[in-house]
Amino acid sequence: MLAGHPAIEDFLLYDKKWKKLPLPMRLLQETKLLQRIRKGKYDLVINLTEGDRGALAAKVSKARYCVGFDAEGSGMKGKNKCYTHVVRICHKPRHTVERHLDVLRCLGVTIPEEDRDVTFHIPSEAKTKIATLVPSDYVLIHPVSRWLFKALPVTTIANLIKELHSRGKKIVISSSPDAEEIAMVNEILSLVPDIQVTNLAGKTSLKELGALIERSELLVTVDSLPLHLSSATKTPVVAVFGPTSDETWAPWRNPNSTVVAKSMPCRPCYMPGCGGSGRSDCLETLELKKILEAVDLLNQKCPNYS
């Protein structure tokens, strides 16, 4: 995600595969990482996570300044003492970007409005590959999320494809390489056998996905990674939300964006489907016309999309 960012000099990475190692081996790898952090002799450590590892890394670093969010009694004992500056958590609905910027505010740093944008580096080779894979002037649909309870029904997406195709739009569909996501895409495409859809599900790297979004004339997606990438590329985007909060995760500083969400007293609930069923009624009952109205709204706002 952050590779190529002009402000980043190096990465010290925690490999999730370590969690599957026998305990002695896992502790060995984690200790080596903490030693690398300690040897860095950093002046400032900022922990944006809520787990204990980040707090422990901050403590071990011996940095002059360590900033982290108030544990509020959770996690390991004495967690807040790992930091020189503790960020008090605002429990009112608030965008995640602003929440993360609180670590700077806690240090007395003022962030001008123009410096609150997000960036995503897309290498030239990723742009070249996408340009060879897909034509220009296409609508990109990303109907899936790592958590499928955030996804629309396959029939809704299939009907969306039919409607956009009837308007003369070229359609590209994408997903991560996850088997469940690819299976859902294949199910969607089975419902529109007579429509030519460029299927790139599981076929792009993260950087190539960014290039795919940047090149598209419109992105339609659920609450998933692509909507955040579109905040960096400023691609016109229709972002559909169900059980998660659009106040917290909506497209950020993208004037070419609109959110579609059904007004229900229970949302956002952050539940994995209603009653833990894996199916979210706020998405199951969302009418296609609401999504199409949002598409038409962007048509009016964005002269390059027609």
C-alpha positions as a Markdown table, in Angstrom:
| # | Residue | x | y | z |
|---|---|---|---|---|
| 1 | Met | 0.0 | 0.0 | 0.0 |
| 2 | Leu | 2.7 | 2.5 | 1.0 |
| 3 | Ala | 5.5 | 1.4 | -1.3 |
| 4 | Gly | 6.7 | 4.3 | -3.4 |
| 5 | His | 5.4 | 7.0 | -1.1 |
| 6 | Pro | 7.9 | 9.9 | -1.3 |
| 7 | Ala | 7.9 | 10.4 | 2.5 |
| 8 | Ile | 8.9 | 6.9 | 3.4 |
| 9 | Glu | 12.5 | 5.8 | 3.6 |
| 10 | Asp | 12.2 | 2.2 | 4.9 |
| 11 | Phe | 9.8 | -0.5 | 6.0 |
| 12 | Leu | 10.1 | -2.8 | 9.0 |
| 13 | Leu | 7.4 | -5.4 | 8.5 |
| 14 | Tyr | 5.6 | -7.8 | 10.7 |
| 15 | Asp | 5.0 | -11.0 | 8.7 |
| 16 | Lys | 1.5 | -12.4 | 9.6 |
| 17 | Lys | 2.9 | -15.9 | 8.8 |
| 18 | Trp | 4.8 | -15.6 | 12.1 |
| 19 | Lys | 1.5 | -16.1 | 14.0 |
| 20 | Lys | 1.4 | -19.7 | 12.6 |
| 21 | Leu | 4.9 | -20.6 | 13.8 |
| 22 | Pro | 5.5 | -22.6 | 17.0 |
| 23 | Leu | 5.7 | -20.1 | 19.9 |
| 24 | Pro | 9.5 | -20.1 | 20.4 |
| 25 | Met | 10.0 | -19.4 | 16.7 |
| 26 | Arg | 7.4 | -16.7 | 16.6 |
| 27 | Leu | 8.9 | -15.0 | 19.7 |
| 28 | Leu | 12.4 | -15.2 | 18.0 |
| 29 | Gln | 11.1 | -13.4 | 14.9 |
| 30 | Glu | 9.2 | -10.8 | 16.9 |
| 31 | Thr | 12.3 | -10.2 | 19.1 |
| 32 | Lys | 14.5 | -9.6 | 16.0 |
| 33 | Leu | 12.0 | -7.1 | 14.7 |
| 34 | Leu | 12.0 | -5.2 | 18.1 |
| 35 | Gln | 15.8 | -5.2 | 18.0 |
| 36 | Arg | 15.7 | -3.6 | 14.6 |
| 37 | Ile | 13.3 | -0.9 | 15.9 |
| 38 | Arg | 15.6 | -0.3 | 18.9 |
| 39 | Lys | 18.6 | 0.0 | 16.6 |
| 40 | Gly | 16.9 | 2.7 | 14.5 |
| 41 | Lys | 17.2 | 5.2 | 17.4 |
| 42 | Tyr | 14.1 | 7.0 | 16.3 |
| 43 | Asp | 13.1 | 10.4 | 17.6 |
| 44 | Leu | 9.4 | 9.8 | 17.3 |
| 45 | Val | 7.2 | 6.6 | 17.1 |
| 46 | Ile | 3.5 | 6.9 | 16.2 |
| 47 | Asn | 1.3 | 3.9 | 16.8 |
| 48 | Leu | -2.0 | 3.9 | 14.8 |
| 49 | Thr | -3.1 | 0.4 | 15.8 |
| 50 | Glu | -5.1 | -0.7 | 18.8 |
| 51 | Gly | -3.2 | -3.9 | 19.5 |
| 52 | Asp | -0.5 | -4.4 | 22.1 |
| 53 | Arg | 2.4 | -5.0 | 19.6 |
| 54 | Gly | 2.5 | -1.4 | 18.5 |
| 55 | Ala | 2.6 | -0.2 | 22.1 |
| 56 | Leu | 5.3 | -2.6 | 22.9 |
| 57 | Ala | 7.3 | -1.5 | 19.9 |
| 58 | Ala | 7.0 | 2.1 | 21.0 |
| 59 | Lys | 8.2 | 1.2 | 24.4 |
| 60 | Val | 11.2 | -0.8 | 23.2 |
| 61 | Ser | 12.2 | 1.9 | 20.7 |
| 62 | Lys | 13.3 | 4.3 | 23.5 |
| 63 | Ala | 12.2 | 7.1 | 21.2 |
| 64 | Arg | 12.0 | 10.5 | 22.8 |
| 65 | Tyr | 8.4 | 10.9 | 21.8 |
| 66 | Cys | 5.9 | 8.0 | 21.5 |
| 67 | Val | 2.3 | 8.6 | 20.5 |
| 68 | Gly | -0.6 | 6.2 | 20.7 |
| 69 | Phe | -4.3 | 6.0 | 21.3 |
| 70 | Asp | -5.8 | 5.8 | 24.8 |
| 71 | Ala | -6.2 | 2.0 | 25.6 |
| 72 | Glu | -9.2 | 2.9 | 27.8 |
| 73 | Gly | -8.5 | -0.1 | 30.0 |
| 74 | Ser | -8.1 | -2.7 | 27.2 |
| 75 | Gly | -5.0 | -4.6 | 26.2 |
| 76 | Met | -2.0 | -5.3 | 28.3 |
| 77 | Lys | -1.6 | -3.7 | 31.7 |
| 78 | Gly | 0.1 | -0.3 | 31.7 |
| 79 | Lys | -0.4 | 0.1 | 28.0 |
| 80 | Asn | -0.7 | 3.9 | 28.1 |
| 81 | Lys | 2.6 | 4.1 | 29.9 |
| 82 | Cys | 4.3 | 3.0 | 26.7 |
| 83 | Tyr | 3.6 | 6.5 | 25.3 |
| 84 | Thr | 4.8 | 10.0 | 26.1 |
| 85 | His | 1.6 | 11.4 | 24.4 |
| 86 | Val | -1.7 | 9.6 | 24.7 |
| 87 | Val | -4.4 | 10.5 | 22.2 |
| 88 | Arg | -7.9 | 10.7 | 23.8 |
| 89 | Ile | -10.5 | 9.0 | 21.6 |
| 90 | Cys | -13.5 | 10.9 | 20.3 |
| 91 | His | -16.4 | 8.5 | 20.3 |
| 92 | Lys | -18.6 | 10.7 | 18.1 |
| 93 | Pro | -18.9 | 9.6 | 14.4 |
| 94 | Arg | -15.8 | 10.9 | 12.6 |
| 95 | His | -13.8 | 10.1 | 9.5 |
| 96 | Thr | -10.9 | 7.8 | 10.0 |
| 97 | Val | -8.5 | 10.2 | 8.4 |
| 98 | Glu | -9.3 | 12.9 | 10.9 |
| 99 | Arg | -9.0 | 10.4 | 13.8 |
| 100 | His | -5.5 | 9.4 | 12.7 |
| 101 | Leu | -4.5 | 13.1 | 12.3 |
| 102 | Asp | -5.2 | 13.4 | 16.0 |
| 103 | Val | -1.8 | 11.9 | 16.7 |
| 104 | Leu | -0.3 | 15.1 | 15.2 |
| 105 | Arg | -2.7 | 17.4 | 17.0 |
| 106 | Cys | -1.7 | 15.7 | 20.2 |
| 107 | Leu | 1.9 | 16.8 | 19.5 |
| 108 | Gly | 0.8 | 20.4 | 18.9 |
| 109 | Val | 1.1 | 20.1 | 15.1 |
| 110 | Thr | -1.5 | 22.1 | 13.1 |
| 111 | Ile | -2.6 | 20.4 | 9.8 |
| 112 | Pro | -3.7 | 22.9 | 7.1 |
| 113 | Glu | -6.7 | 21.8 | 5.1 |
| 114 | Glu | -4.7 | 21.5 | 1.9 |
| 115 | Asp | -2.4 | 19.0 | 3.6 |
| 116 | Arg | -5.1 | 16.5 | 4.6 |
| 117 | Asp | -5.3 | 14.8 | 1.3 |
| 118 | Val | -4.3 | 11.2 | 0.7 |
| 119 | Thr | -1.8 | 9.9 | -1.9 |
| 120 | Phe | -1.2 | 6.5 | -3.5 |
| 121 | His | 1.8 | 5.9 | -5.6 |
| 122 | Ile | 1.1 | 4.0 | -8.8 |
| 123 | Pro | 4.3 | 2.9 | -10.7 |
| 124 | Ser | 4.5 | 3.4 | -14.4 |
| 125 | Glu | 4.7 | -0.3 | -15.1 |
| 126 | Ala | 1.4 | -0.8 | -13.4 |
| 127 | Lys | -0.2 | 1.9 | -15.5 |
| 128 | Thr | 1.3 | 0.4 | -18.7 |
| 129 | Lys | 0.0 | -3.1 | -17.9 |
| 130 | Ile | -3.6 | -1.8 | -17.2 |
| 131 | Ala | -3.5 | 0.2 | -20.4 |
| 132 | Thr | -2.8 | -3.0 | -22.4 |
| 133 | Leu | -5.4 | -5.1 | -20.5 |
| 134 | Val | -8.5 | -2.8 | -20.8 |
| 135 | Pro | -9.8 | -0.2 | -23.2 |
| 136 | Ser | -10.3 | 3.4 | -22.1 |
| 137 | Asp | -13.8 | 4.8 | -21.2 |
| 138 | Tyr | -15.0 | 1.9 | -19.0 |
| 139 | Val | -17.0 | 1.7 | -15.8 |
| 140 | Leu | -15.2 | -0.4 | -13.1 |
| 141 | Ile | -17.4 | -2.4 | -10.7 |
| 142 | His | -15.8 | -3.8 | -7.6 |
| 143 | Pro | -18.7 | -5.7 | -5.9 |
| 144 | Val | -16.9 | -7.5 | -3.1 |
| 145 | Ser | -15.1 | -6.9 | 0.1 |
| 146 | Arg | -13.0 | -9.1 | 2.4 |
| 147 | Trp | -16.1 | -9.2 | 4.5 |
| 148 | Leu | -18.8 | -10.3 | 2.2 |
| 149 | Phe | -21.6 | -9.1 | 4.5 |
| 150 | Lys | -20.7 | -5.7 | 3.1 |
| 151 | Ala | -21.5 | -6.8 | -0.5 |
| 152 | Leu | -24.7 | -6.3 | -2.5 |
| 153 | Pro | -26.7 | -9.3 | -3.7 |
| 154 | Val | -25.4 | -10.8 | -6.9 |
| 155 | Thr | -28.7 | -10.1 | -8.7 |
| 156 | Thr | -28.4 | -6.4 | -7.9 |
| 157 | Ile | -24.9 | -6.2 | -9.4 |
| 158 | Ala | -26.0 | -8.3 | -12.4 |
| 159 | Asn | -28.9 | -5.9 | -13.0 |
| 160 | Leu | -26.6 | -2.9 | -12.6 |
| 161 | Ile | -24.3 | -4.4 | -15.3 |
| 162 | Lys | -27.4 | -4.8 | -17.6 |
| 163 | Glu | -28.5 | -1.2 | -17.1 |
| 164 | Leu | -25.0 | 0.3 | -17.7 |
| 165 | His | -24.5 | -2.0 | -20.8 |
| 166 | Ser | -27.8 | -0.7 | -22.2 |
| 167 | Arg | -26.4 | 2.8 | -21.8 |
| 168 | Gly | -23.5 | 1.8 | -24.0 |
| 169 | Lys | -21.0 | 1.5 | -21.2 |
| 170 | Lys | -18.0 | -0.9 | -21.3 |
| 171 | Ile | -17.8 | -2.8 | -18.0 |
| 172 | Val | -14.8 | -4.1 | -16.1 |
| 173 | Ile | -15.2 | -6.1 | -12.9 |
| 174 | Ser | -12.5 | -6.6 | -10.2 |
| 175 | Ser | -11.9 | -8.4 | -6.9 |
| 176 | Ser | -9.0 | -9.5 | -4.8 |
| 177 | Pro | -7.5 | -13.0 | -5.4 |
| 178 | Asp | -9.6 | -14.4 | -2.5 |
| 179 | Ala | -11.4 | -17.5 | -3.6 |
| 180 | Glu | -14.8 | -16.4 | -2.2 |
| 181 | Glu | -14.6 | -13.1 | -3.9 |
| 182 | Ile | -13.8 | -14.6 | -7.2 |
| 183 | Ala | -16.6 | -17.1 | -6.8 |
| 184 | Met | -19.0 | -14.3 | -6.2 |
| 185 | Val | -17.8 | -12.4 | -9.3 |
| 186 | Asn | -18.2 | -15.6 | -11.4 |
| 187 | Glu | -21.8 | -16.0 | -10.1 |
| 188 | Ile | -22.6 | -12.4 | -11.1 |
| 189 | Leu | -21.2 | -13.0 | -14.6 |
| 190 | Ser | -23.2 | -16.2 | -14.9 |
| 191 | Leu | -26.3 | -14.0 | -14.7 |
| 192 | Val | -25.2 | -11.8 | -17.6 |
| 193 | Pro | -23.9 | -14.3 | -20.1 |
| 194 | Asp | -24.8 | -12.2 | -23.2 |
| 195 | Ile | -22.9 | -9.1 | -22.0 |
| 196 | Gln | -19.1 | -8.8 | -22.6 |
| 197 | Val | -17.6 | -7.9 | -19.3 |
| 198 | Thr | -13.8 | -7.7 | -18.8 |
| 199 | Asn | -13.2 | -9.9 | -15.8 |
| 200 | Leu | -10.0 | -8.9 | -13.9 |
| 201 | Ala | -11.1 | -10.5 | -10.6 |
| 202 | Gly | -8.0 | -11.7 | -8.8 |
| 203 | Lys | -5.8 | -10.7 | -11.7 |
| 204 | Thr | -4.3 | -7.4 | -10.6 |
| 205 | Ser | -1.8 | -6.4 | -7.9 |
| 206 | Leu | -2.6 | -3.7 | -5.5 |
| 207 | Lys | -0.8 | -1.1 | -7.6 |
| 208 | Glu | -2.4 | -2.4 | -10.8 |
| 209 | Leu | -5.8 | -2.0 | -9.1 |
| 210 | Gly | -4.9 | 1.6 | -8.4 |
| 211 | Ala | -4.1 | 2.1 | -12.1 |
| 212 | Leu | -7.3 | 0.4 | -13.1 |
| 213 | Ile | -9.3 | 2.8 | -10.8 |
| 214 | Glu | -7.3 | 5.8 | -12.0 |
| 215 | Arg | -8.0 | 4.9 | -15.7 |
| 216 | Ser | -11.7 | 4.3 | -15.2 |
| 217 | Glu | -14.4 | 6.9 | -15.9 |
| 218 | Leu | -16.5 | 5.7 | -13.0 |
| 219 | Leu | -16.1 | 3.3 | -10.1 |
| 220 | Val | -19.0 | 1.6 | -8.4 |
| 221 | Thr | -18.0 | -0.2 | -5.2 |
| 222 | Val | -19.1 | -1.3 | -1.8 |
| 223 | Asp | -17.3 | -0.4 | 1.4 |
| 224 | Ser | -14.0 | -1.8 | 0.3 |
| 225 | Leu | -10.4 | -0.9 | -0.5 |
| 226 | Pro | -11.1 | 0.6 | -4.0 |
| 227 | Leu | -13.2 | 3.4 | -2.7 |
| 228 | His | -10.2 | 4.6 | -0.6 |
| 229 | Leu | -7.9 | 4.4 | -3.6 |
| 230 | Ser | -10.4 | 6.5 | -5.5 |
| 231 | Ser | -9.9 | 9.2 | -2.9 |
| 232 | Ala | -6.3 | 9.4 | -4.0 |
| 233 | Thr | -6.9 | 9.2 | -7.8 |
| 234 | Lys | -10.0 | 11.5 | -7.6 |
| 235 | Thr | -11.9 | 9.0 | -9.8 |
| 236 | Pro | -15.7 | 9.5 | -9.8 |
| 237 | Val | -17.0 | 6.9 | -7.4 |
| 238 | Val | -20.4 | 5.6 | -6.2 |
| 239 | Ala | -19.7 | 4.0 | -2.8 |
| 240 | Val | -22.5 | 1.7 | -1.4 |
| 241 | Phe | -22.6 | 1.3 | 2.3 |
| 242 | Gly | -24.5 | -1.2 | 4.4 |
| 243 | Pro | -23.7 | -2.2 | 8.0 |
| 244 | Thr | -20.6 | 0.0 | 8.2 |
| 245 | Ser | -20.4 | 3.7 | 8.7 |
| 246 | Asp | -20.1 | 6.0 | 5.8 |
| 247 | Glu | -19.4 | 8.9 | 8.2 |
| 248 | Thr | -16.2 | 7.0 | 9.2 |
| 249 | Trp | -15.2 | 5.4 | 5.9 |
| 250 | Ala | -16.7 | 7.5 | 3.1 |
| 251 | Pro | -14.5 | 8.7 | 0.2 |
| 252 | Trp | -12.2 | 11.3 | 1.5 |
| 253 | Arg | -11.8 | 14.8 | -0.1 |
| 254 | Asn | -13.0 | 13.4 | -3.5 |
| 255 | Pro | -15.4 | 16.0 | -5.0 |
| 256 | Asn | -16.4 | 13.4 | -7.6 |
| 257 | Ser | -17.9 | 11.0 | -5.1 |
| 258 | Thr | -21.3 | 10.1 | -3.8 |
| 259 | Val | -22.5 | 7.6 | -1.1 |
| 260 | Val | -25.5 | 5.3 | -1.4 |
| 261 | Ala | -26.9 | 3.9 | 1.9 |
| 262 | Lys | -30.4 | 2.9 | 3.0 |
| 263 | Ser | -31.7 | 4.8 | 5.9 |
| 264 | Met | -32.4 | 2.3 | 8.6 |
| 265 | Pro | -32.5 | 2.8 | 12.4 |
| 266 | Cys | -30.1 | -0.1 | 13.0 |
| 267 | Arg | -27.3 | 1.1 | 10.7 |
| 268 | Pro | -24.4 | 1.3 | 11.1 |
| 269 | Cys | -24.3 | -1.8 | 13.2 |
| 270 | Tyr | -21.0 | -3.3 | 12.2 |
| 271 | Met | -22.6 | -6.7 | 12.5 |
| 272 | Pro | -21.5 | -9.5 | 10.2 |
| 273 | Gly | -25.0 | -9.6 | 8.7 |
| 274 | Cys | -28.3 | -9.2 | 10.5 |
| 275 | Gly | -28.1 | -11.3 | 13.7 |
| 276 | Gly | -24.7 | -12.6 | 12.5 |
| 277 | Ser | -26.3 | -14.3 | 9.4 |
| 278 | Gly | -23.8 | -13.0 | 6.9 |
| 279 | Arg | -26.5 | -11.2 | 5.0 |
| 280 | Ser | -27.3 | -7.5 | 5.6 |
| 281 | Asp | -30.9 | -6.4 | 5.1 |
| 282 | Cys | -29.8 | -2.8 | 4.5 |
| 283 | Leu | -28.0 | -4.1 | 1.3 |
| 284 | Glu | -30.4 | -6.9 | 0.4 |
| 285 | Thr | -33.3 | -4.4 | 0.2 |
| 286 | Leu | -31.4 | -1.5 | -1.4 |
| 287 | Glu | -33.1 | -0.7 | -4.7 |
| 288 | Leu | -31.0 | -0.6 | -7.8 |
| 289 | Lys | -32.6 | 2.7 | -8.8 |
| 290 | Lys | -30.9 | 4.4 | -5.8 |
| 291 | Ile | -27.5 | 3.3 | -7.2 |
| 292 | Leu | -28.5 | 4.5 | -10.7 |
| 293 | Glu | -29.6 | 7.8 | -9.3 |
| 294 | Ala | -26.2 | 8.2 | -7.8 |
| 295 | Val | -24.6 | 7.3 | -11.1 |
| 296 | Asp | -26.7 | 10.0 | -12.8 |
| 297 | Leu | -25.8 | 12.5 | -10.2 |
| 298 | Leu | -22.1 | 12.0 | -11.0 |
| 299 | Asn | -22.9 | 12.3 | -14.6 |
| 300 | Gln | -24.1 | 15.8 | -13.9 |
| 301 | Lys | -21.2 | 16.7 | -11.6 |
| 302 | Cys | -18.4 | 15.3 | -13.7 |
| 303 | Pro | -18.3 | 16.6 | -17.3 |
| 304 | Asn | -15.8 | 13.8 | -18.3 |
| 305 | Tyr | -18.3 | 11.1 | -17.4 |
| 306 | Ser | -21.3 | 10.8 | -19.7 |
